[in-house]
Amino acid sequence: MKKVGIIGVGEYLPKKVLANADLEKMVDTSDEWITTRTGIKERRLASNDEAASDLAIAAAKEALSSAKLAPEDLDLIIVATITPDMPFPSVASIVQNALSAKKAAAFDVSAACAGFVYALSTAQQFISCGVYKNALVIGSEKLSSVTDWKDRNTCVLFGDGAGACVLGEVKDGGIVATYLGCDGSNLNLLNLPAGGSRIPASHETVDQRLHYIKMNGNELFKIAVRTMTDAALTVLEKAGLKFSDIDLIIPHQANSRIIMAVAKRLGLTEDKIFLNIEKYGNMSSASTATALVEAAKEGRIKKGDIVLLDAFGAGLVWGAAVIKW
């Protein structure tokens, strides 16, 4: 089996910033309430003419430049998203066309906030088995398009953005282990009810605001803490490592209280945790992706470092990965 590592990274965050002060004018909330409960100060919003594919394309171009790889040399494109431009074709197909990556296979992965880890693990398998030489993996979301801006419990949480990485064969390090899981019995705790084949779009579904994210935050909090803790322990065991071996953990940026609760259970100090939730909020699959990219850009990850990705989302799904940089 070939060793597979990250050879290039890129990101794209929309220019528009929506601060907590702006939300105070939209719903019954306050900066203090949002910051205390979530750790979020602001989030980015895509413009009306930007779709998930546009964010993905911008992040992809930066990642390809970082990897010094031409689009025509790409073998595979996987986009993790729950906010595709349309039900079909896939965002990955749109990205493939925009990049002129004519020989690349392309498909989307729908695994909510764990989507980037799911896509990363999937791409790794193709390369390690020798099916492909490289892959472009992107987490891209326009959650503002499915956020109910009248619901103060959810509208304060979400933002838009995209993160990307290029995977290829490496001599040393790379992805050491991954772990993916799902518990479909809790799928009603976080979902978007209408717009699919179960509840097709109609005047009634629009009137009932069923095309927006619905969430049971209190129940999700408890499950997220337990599941992210278990996922981290499981993937480390698969990798044959201990927490003392970890240089940096990059958790899904959903809620700072969830992250700190997980860190406490794992006995991790704050200096080993990467956070950017204050700036961007929860961007679903793009959160872990952009956090990884920014950690690399800021020098928080150095050659030889052991990095742990840990994500949890609707489904309920989870994913963790150990990477030697």
VEXLODREN-619977 format. One line per 5 residues: number of its first residue (from 1); for each residue x, y, z of N, C-alpha, C. Coordinates in Angstrom, 3 decimals. Each point is the difference from the previous one (the first is absolute). Example, Ala and Ser with C-alpha at 12.3 -4.5 7.8 and 13.67 -1.06 7.14 Angstrom:
// VEXLODREN-619977
1 = 13.190:-5.690:7.800:-0.890:1.190:0.000:0.900:1.200:0.000; -0.350:1.050:-0.720:0.820:1.190:0.060:-0.770:1.090:0.730
// end
This chain:
// VEXLODREN-619977
1 = 0.839:-1.189:0.000:-0.839:1.189:0.000:0.885:1.254:0.000; -0.314:0.925:-0.897:0.787:1.224:-0.107:-0.350:0.976:1.130; 1.010:0.769:0.436:-0.246:1.047:0.983:-0.619:1.202:-0.702; -1.045:0.539:0.613:-0.734:1.113:-0.611:0.014:1.196:0.945; 0.405:1.143:-0.512:0.061:1.195:0.832:-0.576:1.215:-0.688
6 = -0.074:1.087:0.732:-0.496:1.273:-0.525:1.170:0.765:-0.592; -0.090:0.323:-1.286:1.104:0.671:-0.686:-0.340:1.433:-0.410; -1.207:0.449:0.313:-0.391:1.372:-0.305:-1.292:0.354:0.706; -0.162:1.256:0.412:-1.212:0.437:0.699:-0.488:1.339:-0.537; -1.293:0.255:0.147:-0.571:1.273:-0.423:-1.330:0.259:0.677
11 = -0.440:1.241:0.022:-1.274:0.354:0.623:-0.602:1.205:-0.697; -1.298:0.184:0.250:-0.670:1.198:-0.470:-1.079:0.370:0.999; 0.055:1.219:0.500:-1.024:0.533:0.895:-0.626:1.222:-0.648; -1.320:0.040:-0.131:-0.660:1.166:-0.609:0.368:1.295:0.714; -0.113:1.104:-0.712:0.412:1.295:0.553:-0.953:0.534:1.067
16 = -1.300:-0.268:-0.167:-0.976:0.589:0.924:0.111:-0.607:1.390; 0.106:0.851:1.007:0.073:-0.429:1.398:-1.309:0.344:0.695; -0.607:-0.982:0.662:-1.205:0.225:0.797:0.397:-0.162:1.466; 0.065:1.110:0.708:0.414:-0.010:1.404:-1.198:-0.211:0.913; 0.289:-0.330:1.242:-1.080:-0.180:0.976:-0.834:1.265:0.146
21 = 0.645:1.154:-0.120:-0.732:1.272:0.094:-1.033:0.123:-1.108; 0.312:-0.554:-1.169:-0.959:0.018:-1.112:-1.194:-0.888:0.305; 0.262:-1.153:0.626:-1.081:-0.925:0.338:-0.920:0.569:1.076; 0.537:0.863:0.843:-0.822:0.649:1.030:-1.129:0.817:-0.622; 0.215:0.467:-1.226:-1.006:0.802:-0.702:-1.008:-0.863:-0.752
26 = 0.306:-1.317:-0.099:-0.837:-0.904:-0.787:-0.907:-0.874:0.858; 0.519:-0.463:1.130:-0.757:-0.878:0.898:0.257:0.406:1.441; -0.776:-0.566:0.918:0.138:0.305:1.421:1.204:-0.750:0.565; 1.162:0.632:-0.076:1.234:-0.617:0.490:0.976:1.100:0.391; 1.184:-0.391:0.450:1.020:0.974:0.371:1.379:-0.603:-0.214
31 = 0.976:0.867:-0.148:1.375:-0.459:-0.171:0.425:-0.855:1.191; -0.375:0.434:1.185:0.371:-0.747:1.221:-0.619:-1.384:-0.003; -1.262:-0.100:-0.381:-0.709:-1.293:-0.020:0.653:-0.953:-0.997; 0.291:0.503:-1.193:0.593:-0.837:-1.047:1.414:-0.433:0.376; 0.804:0.964:0.459:1.398:-0.293:0.322:0.116:-0.999:1.144
36 = -0.806:0.193:1.042:0.053:-0.881:1.167:-0.387:-1.424:-0.346; -1.015:-0.158:-0.832:-0.531:-1.335:-0.297:0.669:-0.705:-1.172; 0.645:0.764:-0.884:0.561:-0.627:-1.203:1.473:0.305:-0.259; 0.473:1.142:0.491:1.361:0.429:-0.298:0.126:0.727:-1.327; -1.129:0.257:-0.660:0.002:0.629:-1.327:-0.159:1.522:0.133
41 = 0.843:0.737:-0.712:-0.085:1.461:-0.032:-0.525:0.503:-1.345; 0.376:-0.702:-1.067:-0.448:0.386:-1.331:0.067:-1.203:-0.917; -0.614:0.138:-1.170:0.011:-1.059:-1.004:-0.005:0.654:-1.385; 0.399:-0.772:-1.032:0.040:0.531:-1.360:-1.238:-0.457:-0.764; -0.502:0.885:-0.851:-1.167:-0.324:-0.825:0.328:0.187:-1.471
46 = -0.302:-1.009:-0.798:0.195:0.088:-1.440:-1.003:0.985:-0.589; 0.351:0.602:-1.128:-0.909:0.927:-0.674:-1.089:-0.782:-0.724; -1.022:0.699:-0.456:-1.125:-0.653:-0.668:0.419:-0.750:-1.257; 1.054:0.483:-0.655:0.422:-0.655:-1.241:1.116:-1.025:0.218; 0.298:-0.331:1.265:0.973:-1.038:0.316:-0.716:-1.249:0.491
51 = 0.310:-1.139:-0.605:-0.525:-1.287:0.439:1.130:-0.805:0.614; -0.331:-1.190:0.513:1.021:-0.851:0.613:1.131:-0.307:-0.982; -0.342:-0.150:-1.277:1.024:-0.311:-0.995:0.992:1.146:-0.181; -0.479:1.239:0.079:0.891:1.150:-0.151:1.021:0.054:1.137; -0.474:-0.272:1.211:0.912:-0.022:1.150:1.016:-1.129:-0.167
56 = -0.494:-1.153:-0.438:0.852:-1.170:-0.180:1.068:0.233:-1.063; -0.384:0.629:-1.098:0.938:0.259:-1.102:1.138:0.909:0.460; -0.348:1.044:0.754:1.027:0.928:0.485:0.978:-0.703:0.939; -0.523:-0.826:0.920:0.872:-0.744:0.926:0.846:-1.017:-0.760; -0.595:-0.622:-1.009:0.704:-1.014:-0.792:1.186:0.602:-0.746
61 = -0.182:1.163:-0.570:1.080:0.648:-0.754:1.197:0.290:0.901; -0.272:0.458:1.217:1.094:0.272:0.932:0.699:-1.292:0.413; -0.775:-1.070:0.214:0.586:-1.280:0.397:0.869:-0.574:-1.112; -0.467:0.084:-1.242:0.774:-0.499:-1.137:1.295:0.787:-0.175; -0.072:1.316:0.197:1.193:0.836:-0.075:0.989:-0.381:1.089
66 = -0.524:-0.237:1.199:0.836:-0.409:1.133:0.685:-1.334:-0.275; -0.720:-0.905:-0.666:0.536:-1.327:-0.305:0.864:-0.020:-1.256; 0.006:1.143:-0.722:0.721:0.086:-1.282:-0.477:-1.097:-0.965; -1.327:-0.127:-0.050:-0.610:-1.021:-0.848:-0.951:0.661:-0.992; 0.101:-0.353:-1.250:-0.883:0.550:-1.027:-1.346:-0.717:0.024
71 = -1.111:0.706:-0.262:-1.324:-0.632:0.020:-0.103:-1.213:-0.917; 0.679:0.068:-1.141:-0.087:-1.113:-0.948:0.699:-1.265:0.507; 0.777:0.143:1.081:0.672:-1.164:0.590:-0.803:-0.634:1.131; -1.139:0.600:0.335:-0.836:-0.525:1.081:-0.695:-1.300:-0.413; -0.015:-0.960:0.929:-0.667:-1.280:-0.255:-1.395:-0.084:0.608
76 = -0.218:0.736:1.098:-1.254:-0.153:0.747:-0.337:1.292:0.727; -1.283:0.336:-0.007:-0.506:1.151:0.767:-1.164:-0.468:0.856; 0.105:0.225:1.311:-1.099:-0.312:0.916:-0.373:1.274:0.750; -1.260:0.356:-0.059:-0.490:1.174:0.737:-0.950:-0.459:1.092; 0.302:0.371:1.235:-0.893:-0.254:1.125:-0.902:1.216:0.167
81 = -1.303:-0.201:-0.083:-0.932:1.122:0.132:-1.400:-0.507:0.317; -0.761:0.826:0.738:-1.432:-0.253:0.205:-0.815:1.149:-0.583; 0.719:0.925:-0.675:-0.674:1.134:-0.638:0.431:0.094:-1.464; -0.240:-1.056:-0.780:0.408:0.023:-1.405:-0.762:1.072:-0.779; 0.564:0.382:-1.132:-0.664:0.995:-0.844:-1.412:-0.463:-0.357
86 = -0.148:-1.304:-0.232:-1.268:-0.618:-0.396:0.097:-1.493:0.333; -1.127:-0.721:0.057:0.078:-1.430:0.328:0.933:-0.778:-0.927; -0.012:0.308:-1.259:0.953:-0.565:-0.947:0.083:0.933:-1.205; 1.150:0.069:-0.674:1.208:-0.783:0.228:0.736:0.427:1.260; 1.043:-0.740:0.336:0.753:0.234:1.224:0.808:1.294:-0.064
91 = 0.323:0.526:1.176:0.906:1.150:0.080:1.358:-0.385:-0.578; 0.423:-1.243:0.266:1.291:-0.466:-0.509:0.056:0.058:-1.532; -1.117:-0.294:-0.658:-0.056:0.080:-1.460:0.168:1.440:-0.482; -0.619:0.915:0.722:0.102:1.418:-0.344:1.439:0.485:0.193; 0.619:-0.439:1.086:1.397:0.353:0.282:0.916:-0.578:-1.084
96 = -0.237:-1.249:-0.362:0.823:-0.655:-1.022:-0.020:0.790:-1.310; -1.175:0.450:-0.382:-0.148:0.759:-1.238:0.683:1.361:0.104; -0.194:0.667:1.130:0.573:1.339:0.180:1.525:-0.026:0.002; 0.566:-1.082:0.530:1.458:-0.123:0.058:0.597:-0.557:-1.293; -0.868:-0.515:-0.879:0.453:-0.723:-1.203:0.840:-1.215:0.386
101 = -0.413:-0.670:1.076:0.677:-1.218:0.457:-0.629:-1.180:-0.736; 0.259:-0.087:-1.285:-0.772:-0.860:-0.890:0.134:-1.497:0.253; 1.084:-0.435:0.627:0.145:-1.442:0.213:-0.421:-0.440:1.407; -0.468:0.950:0.817:-0.350:-0.313:1.395:-1.412:-0.561:0.132; -0.128:-1.104:0.721:-1.317:-0.450:0.449:-0.473:0.972:1.079
106 = -1.314:0.140:0.172:-0.489:1.012:0.937:-1.329:-0.420:0.612; -0.109:0.163:1.312:-1.273:-0.271:0.681:-0.043:0.732:1.337; -1.219:0.141:0.540:-0.209:0.644:1.296:-0.155:-1.031:1.099; 0.296:0.436:1.232:-0.236:-0.789:1.202:-0.917:0.805:0.911; -1.070:-0.625:0.489:-0.915:0.668:0.923:0.131:-0.638:1.379
111 = 0.821:0.611:0.823:0.168:-0.493:1.371:0.044:1.171:0.968; -0.749:1.045:-0.336:-0.167:1.171:0.868:1.344:0.503:0.523; 0.068:0.268:1.307:1.196:0.612:0.581:1.214:-0.917:-0.002; -0.217:-1.295:-0.170:1.116:-0.944:-0.096:0.386:-0.250:-1.455; -0.594:0.742:-0.916:0.178:-0.246:-1.424:1.435:0.072:-0.481
116 = 0.761:0.970:0.494:1.374:0.135:-0.463:0.838:-1.212:0.408; -0.192:-0.494:1.221:0.745:-1.180:0.445:-0.433:-1.225:-0.799; -1.293:-0.125:-0.271:-0.505:-1.097:-0.835:0.649:0.050:-1.390; 0.040:1.192:-0.596:0.566:0.154:-1.341:1.501:-0.265:0.006; 0.665:0.463:1.037:1.444:-0.211:0.137:0.317:-1.491:0.078
121 = -0.763:-0.716:0.813:0.210:-1.441:0.156:-0.291:-0.741:-1.303; -1.052:0.413:-0.703:-0.360:-0.634:-1.271:1.099:0.187:-1.040; 0.487:1.238:-0.112:1.063:0.283:-0.970:1.273:-0.768:0.330; 0.286:-0.119:1.284:1.197:-0.740:0.416:-0.028:-1.437:-0.520; -1.167:-0.634:0.079:-0.108:-1.398:-0.426:0.327:-0.157:-1.487
126 = -0.511:0.923:-0.822:0.252:-0.072:-1.441:1.499:0.089:-0.309; 0.695:0.882:0.722:1.420:0.208:-0.284:0.861:-1.107:0.599; -0.307:-0.394:1.226:0.818:-1.025:0.664:-0.074:-1.336:-0.725; -1.128:-0.257:-0.649:-0.159:-1.256:-0.744:0.553:0.085:-1.422; 0.424:1.184:-0.403:0.591:0.146:-1.316:-0.980:0.266:-1.120
131 = -1.273:0.239:0.357:-0.997:0.293:-1.035:0.267:1.373:-0.618; 0.308:0.986:0.851:0.320:1.348:-0.465:1.303:0.469:0.633; 0.630:0.991:-0.644:1.255:0.552:0.526:-0.236:1.187:0.928; -1.106:0.704:-0.222:-0.262:1.191:0.803:-1.491:0.259:0.082; -0.369:0.898:0.898:-1.416:0.349:0.170:-0.121:1.400:0.591
136 = -1.034:0.698:-0.421:-0.352:1.305:0.566:-1.217:-0.209:0.893; 0.148:0.340:1.275:-1.086:-0.171:0.970:-0.419:1.373:0.510; -1.305:0.284:-0.070:-0.513:1.324:0.364:-1.181:-0.132:0.954; -0.036:0.858:1.005:-1.190:0.179:0.820:-0.554:1.374:-0.311; -1.220:0.088:-0.539:-0.545:1.291:-0.422:-1.458:0.115:0.390
141 = -0.348:1.109:0.642:-1.382:0.180:0.461:-0.472:1.440:-0.127; -1.252:0.144:-0.417:-0.705:1.274:0.085:-1.194:-0.223:0.925; 0.296:-0.083:1.287:-1.052:-0.287:0.974:-0.978:1.161:0.162; 0.427:1.193:-0.400:-0.914:1.145:0.093:-1.245:-0.212:-0.851; 0.103:-0.859:-1.018:-1.139:-0.251:-0.889:-1.043:-0.923:0.631
146 = 0.360:-0.690:1.090:-0.953:-0.896:0.665:-0.153:0.348:1.479; 0.410:1.209:0.362:-0.116:0.470:1.383:-1.253:0.844:0.155; -0.760:-0.278:1.044:-1.209:0.768:0.298:0.393:1.247:0.786; 0.008:1.131:-0.663:0.464:1.229:0.628:-1.021:0.602:0.969; -1.093:-0.741:0.235:-0.964:0.401:1.023:0.108:-0.875:1.251
151 = 0.849:-1.040:-0.072:0.166:-0.924:1.118:1.287:0.341:0.742; -0.114:0.626:1.145:1.191:0.487:0.704:0.876:-1.135:0.535; -0.575:-1.185:0.151:0.775:-1.120:0.529:0.949:-0.607:-1.029; -0.311:0.171:-1.284:0.861:-0.584:-1.028:0.721:1.035:-0.864; -0.630:1.158:-0.236:0.600:0.952:-0.948:1.319:0.584:0.499
156 = 0.256:-0.068:1.296:1.240:0.542:0.550:1.190:-0.931:-0.231; -0.270:-1.230:-0.434:1.032:-1.032:-0.027:0.760:-0.122:-1.304; -0.654:0.272:-1.132:0.524:-0.474:-1.275:0.610:1.076:-0.891; 0.940:-0.449:-0.843:0.652:0.887:-0.951:0.374:-0.746:-1.262; 0.616:0.718:-0.936:0.351:-0.543:-1.310:1.512:-0.013:-0.199
161 = 0.488:-0.961:-0.783:1.420:-0.045:-0.315:0.386:-1.316:-0.639; 1.275:-0.107:-0.367:0.502:-1.227:-0.613:1.474:-0.192:0.326; 0.371:-1.258:0.206:1.394:-0.363:0.210:0.323:-1.187:-0.885; 1.243:-0.069:-0.474:0.365:-1.067:-0.934:1.409:-0.505:0.274; 0.238:-1.240:-0.378:1.349:-0.544:0.062:0.216:-0.941:-1.177
166 = 1.249:-0.117:-0.400:0.385:-0.943:-1.053:0.736:-1.150:0.662; -0.435:-1.213:-0.286:0.646:-1.196:0.530:0.850:-0.644:-1.082; 1.133:-0.544:0.433:0.864:-0.708:-0.931:0.886:-0.967:0.756; 0.743:-0.789:-0.729:0.899:-0.962:0.629:1.186:0.745:0.639; 0.371:-0.406:1.216:1.127:0.608:0.715:0.947:-1.089:0.472
171 = 1.254:0.395:0.230:0.998:-0.972:0.457:-0.093:-0.232:1.505; -0.274:1.077:0.730:-0.067:-0.091:1.462:-1.302:0.605:0.511; -0.460:-0.510:1.145:-1.179:0.566:0.645:-1.283:-0.235:-0.773; -0.820:1.057:-0.093:-1.286:-0.104:-0.680:-1.114:-0.406:0.938; -1.112:-0.459:-0.577:-1.158:-0.420:0.794:0.312:-1.344:0.649
176 = 0.050:0.002:1.309:0.386:-1.202:0.750:-1.204:-0.918:0.227; -1.150:0.609:0.348:-1.204:-0.796:0.266:-1.230:0.881:-0.104; -1.133:-0.605:-0.386:-1.284:0.703:0.005:-1.053:-0.885:0.653; -1.046:0.643:0.489:-1.099:-0.730:0.631:-1.297:0.728:-0.314; -0.968:-0.710:-0.580:-1.289:0.574:-0.361:-1.112:-0.766:0.694
181 = -1.083:0.701:0.360:-1.115:-0.682:0.655:-1.315:0.712:-0.209; -1.081:-0.685:0.379:-1.342:0.565:-0.169:-0.965:-0.647:0.979; -0.953:0.789:0.490:-1.117:-0.506:0.793:-1.270:0.638:-0.538; -0.642:-0.692:-0.937:-1.181:0.541:-0.662:-1.228:0.107:0.880; 0.059:-0.550:1.208:-1.171:0.057:0.882:-0.255:1.410:0.521
186 = 0.994:0.890:-0.135:-0.146:1.374:0.487:-0.089:1.018:-1.134; -0.433:-0.445:-1.160:0.024:0.893:-1.159:-0.942:1.193:0.127; -1.017:-0.108:0.842:-0.961:1.107:0.121:0.495:1.145:0.887; 1.171:-0.161:0.618:0.521:1.059:0.866:0.558:1.172:-0.799; 0.372:-0.257:-1.248:0.539:1.057:-0.842:-0.274:-0.356:-1.453
191 = -0.865:0.772:-0.637:-0.345:-0.317:-1.384:-0.571:1.216:-0.729; -0.235:-0.207:-1.290:-0.687:0.974:-0.830:-1.168:-0.766:-0.618; -1.209:0.158:0.546:-1.108:-0.922:-0.293:-0.466:-0.071:-1.449; -0.134:1.141:-0.672:-0.662:0.001:-1.311:0.963:0.232:-1.155; -0.494:-0.308:-1.188:0.772:0.240:-1.208:0.510:-1.259:-0.660
196 = -0.147:-1.143:0.689:0.422:-1.275:-0.573:-1.193:-0.810:-0.455; 0.203:-1.304:-0.228:-1.079:-0.849:-0.493:-1.012:-0.346:1.095; 0.393:0.108:1.277:-0.926:-0.270:1.105:-1.036:1.107:0.118; 0.464:1.247:-0.020:-0.908:1.155:0.089:0.393:0.975:-1.103; -0.510:-0.203:-1.218:0.351:0.890:-1.119:-0.427:1.440:0.270
201 = 0.652:0.919:-0.653:-0.314:1.415:0.177:-1.435:0.298:-0.422; -0.678:0.809:0.797:-1.373:0.421:-0.289:-0.242:1.327:0.697; -1.137:0.602:-0.285:-0.346:1.241:0.696:-0.051:-0.230:1.506; -0.520:-1.170:0.392:-0.129:-0.302:1.424:1.356:-0.121:0.689; 0.950:-0.674:-0.666:1.317:-0.170:0.640:0.723:1.335:0.123
206 = -0.210:0.880:-0.965:0.608:1.332:0.083:-0.638:0.793:1.124; -1.338:-0.037:0.075:-0.718:0.734:1.043:0.385:-0.487:1.391; 0.267:-1.307:0.124:0.362:-0.579:1.296:1.499:0.080:0.289; 0.745:0.643:-0.882:1.442:0.231:0.179:0.771:-1.313:0.170; -0.385:-1.002:-0.796:0.607:-1.321:0.103:1.251:-0.168:-0.867
211 = 0.370:1.088:-0.692:1.204:-0.061:-0.825:1.201:0.611:0.725; -0.132:0.102:1.322:1.082:0.528:0.824:0.464:-1.055:1.008; 1.190:0.201:0.518:0.588:-0.918:0.980:-0.853:-0.034:1.269; -0.285:-1.215:0.467:-0.701:-0.205:1.269:0.944:-0.753:0.934; 0.066:0.436:1.257:0.993:-0.578:0.897:-0.496:-0.056:1.441
216 = 0.314:-1.128:0.664:-0.219:-0.145:1.435:1.359:0.142:0.672; 0.341:1.228:0.325:1.344:0.313:0.473:0.413:-0.678:1.291; -0.906:-0.069:0.961:0.357:-0.577:1.306:0.372:-1.475:-0.108; -0.777:-0.754:-0.750:0.292:-1.423:-0.169:1.279:-0.197:-0.814; 0.165:0.807:-1.028:1.183:-0.115:-0.852:1.275:0.274:0.774
221 = -0.048:0.952:0.899:1.180:0.377:0.783:0.566:-1.221:0.730; -0.874:-0.700:0.719:0.454:-1.148:0.792:0.554:-1.114:-0.880; -0.690:-0.278:-1.106:0.440:-1.071:-0.895:1.305:0.379:-0.698; 0.122:1.261:-0.386:1.207:0.454:-0.694:1.233:-0.152:0.874; -0.112:0.390:1.259:1.141:-0.106:0.921:0.427:-1.460:0.154
226 = -0.963:-0.866:0.228:0.317:-1.419:0.185:0.574:-0.617:-1.276; -0.631:0.297:-1.129:0.403:-0.622:-1.257:1.360:0.487:-0.480; 0.256:1.303:0.104:1.298:0.527:-0.421:1.125:-0.532:0.886; -0.290:-0.167:1.276:0.991:-0.586:0.907:0.307:-1.435:-0.407; -1.047:-0.782:-0.219:0.174:-1.409:-0.388:0.718:-0.126:-1.349
231 = -0.341:0.870:-0.944:0.620:-0.056:-1.329:1.499:0.276:0.089; 0.365:0.977:0.827:1.418:0.330:0.171:0.762:-1.174:0.609; -0.585:-0.614:1.009:0.646:-1.142:0.651:0.135:-1.179:-0.965; -1.046:-0.227:-0.792:0.003:-1.136:-0.932:1.040:0.159:-1.091; 0.071:1.198:-0.607:0.946:0.190:-1.100:1.444:-0.023:0.499
236 = 0.228:0.478:1.214:1.347:-0.065:0.559:0.425:-1.439:0.256; -0.951:-0.813:0.461:0.296:-1.421:0.210:0.343:-0.675:-1.336; -0.767:0.362:-1.051:0.284:-0.552:-1.329:1.383:0.412:-0.497; 0.403:1.211:0.376:1.294:0.523:-0.435:1.152:-0.492:0.863; -0.338:-0.635:1.122:1.034:-0.459:0.923:0.683:1.135:0.739
241 = -0.784:1.070:0.285:0.549:1.185:0.654:-0.744:0.322:1.288; 0.604:0.900:0.801:-0.618:0.494:1.230:-0.222:1.509:-0.150; -0.798:0.580:0.900:-0.260:1.430:-0.099:1.261:0.825:0.217; 0.940:-0.536:0.724:1.264:0.701:0.196:0.779:0.131:-1.306; -0.352:-0.826:-0.997:0.666:0.064:-1.309:-0.581:1.093:-0.896
246 = -1.187:0.497:0.344:-0.694:0.975:-0.842:0.568:1.402:0.200; 0.339:0.655:-1.108:0.491:1.376:0.054:-1.135:1.010:-0.108; -1.054:-0.350:-0.759:-1.121:0.925:-0.162:-1.261:-0.773:-0.337; -1.102:0.354:0.660:-1.302:-0.569:-0.345:-0.824:1.093:-0.675; -0.597:-0.353:-1.133:-0.855:0.937:-0.745:-1.414:-0.567:0.032
251 = -0.821:0.472:0.925:-1.369:-0.507:0.109:-0.947:0.746:-0.918; -1.148:-0.622:-0.273:-1.036:0.712:-0.744:-0.404:1.232:0.801; -0.096:1.139:-0.678:-0.268:1.279:0.668:-1.506:0.256:0.092; -0.664:-0.732:0.883:-1.446:0.156:0.152:-0.355:0.893:1.179; 0.713:-0.179:1.094:-0.338:0.687:1.245:1.223:-0.109:0.908
256 = 0.482:1.126:0.492:1.215:-0.027:0.820:-0.201:-0.787:1.291; -1.237:-0.009:0.526:-0.240:-0.756:1.237:0.088:-1.505:-0.250; -0.463:-0.445:-1.171:0.143:-1.418:-0.364:1.483:-0.350:-0.096; 0.755:0.840:-0.698:1.425:-0.251:-0.208:0.738:-0.069:1.332; -0.287:0.934:0.909:0.693:0.024:1.283:-0.409:-1.175:0.893
261 = -1.257:-0.443:-0.140:-0.449:-1.161:0.766:0.720:-1.263:-0.471; 0.180:-0.111:-1.326:0.745:-1.130:-0.560:1.454:0.054:0.464; 0.584:1.192:-0.068:1.399:0.165:0.416:0.201:-0.396:1.464; -0.965:0.371:0.833:0.096:-0.342:1.425:-0.040:-1.502:0.204; -0.892:-0.683:-0.729:-0.089:-1.454:0.112:1.281:-0.684:-0.463
266 = 0.655:0.602:-0.977:1.206:-0.607:-0.563:1.269:0.460:0.708; -0.164:0.952:0.928:1.152:0.502:0.736:0.924:0.865:-0.838; -0.580:0.715:-0.989:0.792:0.836:-0.892:0.059:1.444:0.492; 1.163:0.622:-0.097:0.139:1.409:0.341:-0.379:0.852:-1.213; -0.378:1.264:0.244:-0.497:0.870:-1.066:1.025:0.247:-1.101
271 = 1.281:-0.056:0.347:1.030:0.263:-1.007:0.078:-1.093:-1.065; -0.654:-1.133:0.258:-0.011:-1.090:-0.978:-1.273:-0.032:-0.832; -0.859:1.015:0.173:-1.278:0.049:-0.711:-0.027:1.190:-0.943; -0.377:-0.242:-1.257:-0.107:1.102:-0.956:-1.448:0.451:-0.089; -0.219:1.300:0.169:-1.346:0.574:-0.063:-0.035:1.170:-0.972
276 = -0.999:0.024:-0.852:-0.281:1.207:-0.792:-1.502:0.285:-0.028; -0.732:-0.652:0.899:-1.459:0.143:0.059:-0.416:1.444:0.262; 0.825:0.749:0.738:-0.329:1.381:0.315:-0.195:0.835:-1.263; 0.782:-0.313:-1.041:-0.034:0.781:-1.244:-1.033:-0.484:-1.013; -0.302:-1.315:0.021:-0.778:-0.580:-1.094:-1.266:-0.742:0.405
281 = -0.171:-0.312:1.272:-1.143:-0.802:0.401:0.112:-1.413:-0.534; -1.142:-0.679:-0.078:-0.049:-1.385:-0.489:-0.251:0.013:-1.505; 0.968:-0.514:-0.767:-0.136:-0.076:-1.452:-0.150:-1.448:-0.457; -0.514:-0.855:0.857:-0.202:-1.412:-0.313:1.280:-0.621:-0.548; -0.047:-0.637:-1.168:1.175:-0.705:-0.525:1.186:0.936:-0.231
286 = -0.253:1.277:-0.202:1.083:0.953:-0.254:0.750:0.383:1.269; -0.586:-0.256:1.169:0.631:0.423:1.252:1.331:-0.694:0.250; -0.012:-1.335:-0.012:1.232:-0.739:0.240:1.011:0.268:-1.109; -0.505:0.141:-1.224:0.877:0.250:-1.153:0.734:1.334:0.141; -0.736:1.075:0.265:0.636:1.313:0.108:0.876:0.097:1.237
291 = -0.400:-0.666:1.076:0.816:0.008:1.216:1.348:-0.671:-0.264; -0.011:-1.112:-0.728:1.241:-0.686:-0.363:0.876:0.900:-0.861; -0.616:0.654:-0.979:0.745:0.892:-0.895:0.613:1.156:0.778; -0.783:0.625:0.865:0.496:1.149:0.738:1.072:-0.389:1.011; -0.145:-1.169:0.615:1.023:-0.476:0.935:1.330:-0.173:-0.727
296 = -0.069:-0.524:-1.225:1.216:-0.182:-0.799:0.593:1.347:-0.400; -0.857:0.928:-0.439:0.473:1.313:-0.432:0.612:0.796:1.148; -0.553:-0.164:1.192:0.464:0.765:1.163:1.215:-0.618:0.676; 0.455:-1.133:-0.530:1.166:-0.645:0.592:-0.291:-0.796:1.251; -1.286:-0.243:0.259:-0.359:-0.820:1.168:0.304:-1.479:-0.254
301 = 0.148:-0.357:-1.277:0.380:-1.363:-0.369:1.350:0.063:-0.699; 0.939:-0.773:0.492:1.330:-0.049:-0.596:0.292:-1.409:-0.494; 0.961:-0.104:-0.878:0.378:-1.301:-0.555:0.306:-0.985:1.122; -0.619:-1.166:-0.079:0.207:-1.031:1.016:-1.026:0.016:1.117; -0.813:1.070:0.067:-1.031:0.094:1.043:-1.097:-1.041:-0.213
306 = -0.573:-0.448:1.103:-1.145:-0.904:-0.039:-1.263:0.816:0.245; -0.915:-0.028:-0.976:-1.233:0.796:0.052:-1.207:-0.933:0.067; -0.958:0.353:0.849:-1.227:-0.777:0.138:-1.191:0.834:-0.438; -0.738:-0.479:-1.007:-1.264:0.620:-0.410:-1.129:-0.762:0.668; -1.027:0.729:0.481:-1.087:-0.643:0.738:-1.294:0.752:-0.282
311 = -0.953:-0.656:-0.664:-1.227:0.695:-0.424:-1.249:-0.826:0.275; -1.119:0.718:0.137:-1.287:-0.613:0.344:-1.102:0.811:-0.650; -1.032:-0.678:-0.548:-1.067:0.768:-0.624:-1.276:-0.784:-0.222; -0.921:0.605:-0.738:-1.324:-0.573:-0.242:0.121:-1.361:-0.656; -0.880:-0.871:0.443:0.013:-1.359:-0.575:-0.412:-1.112:0.957
316 = 0.473:-0.006:1.257:1.150:0.764:0.471:1.270:-0.723:-0.410; 0.951:0.741:-0.542:1.234:-0.597:-0.492:1.195:0.605:0.714; 1.098:-0.728:-0.035:1.236:0.530:0.570:1.184:-0.530:-0.789; 1.098:0.719:0.094:1.210:-0.423:-0.692:1.227:0.595:0.671; 1.067:-0.788:0.055:1.259:0.472:0.580:1.151:-0.502:-0.864
321 = 1.072:0.759:-0.011:1.176:-0.376:-0.794:1.260:0.434:0.711; 1.030:-0.832:-0.083:1.321:0.347:0.525:0.923:0.175:-1.199; 0.671:1.152:-0.033:0.885:0.345:-1.123:1.369:0.365:0.532; 1.033:-0.598:-0.575:1.370:0.448:0.286:0.393:0.957:-1.103; 0.239:1.244:0.362:0.190:1.068:-0.982:1.344:-0.127:-0.714
// end
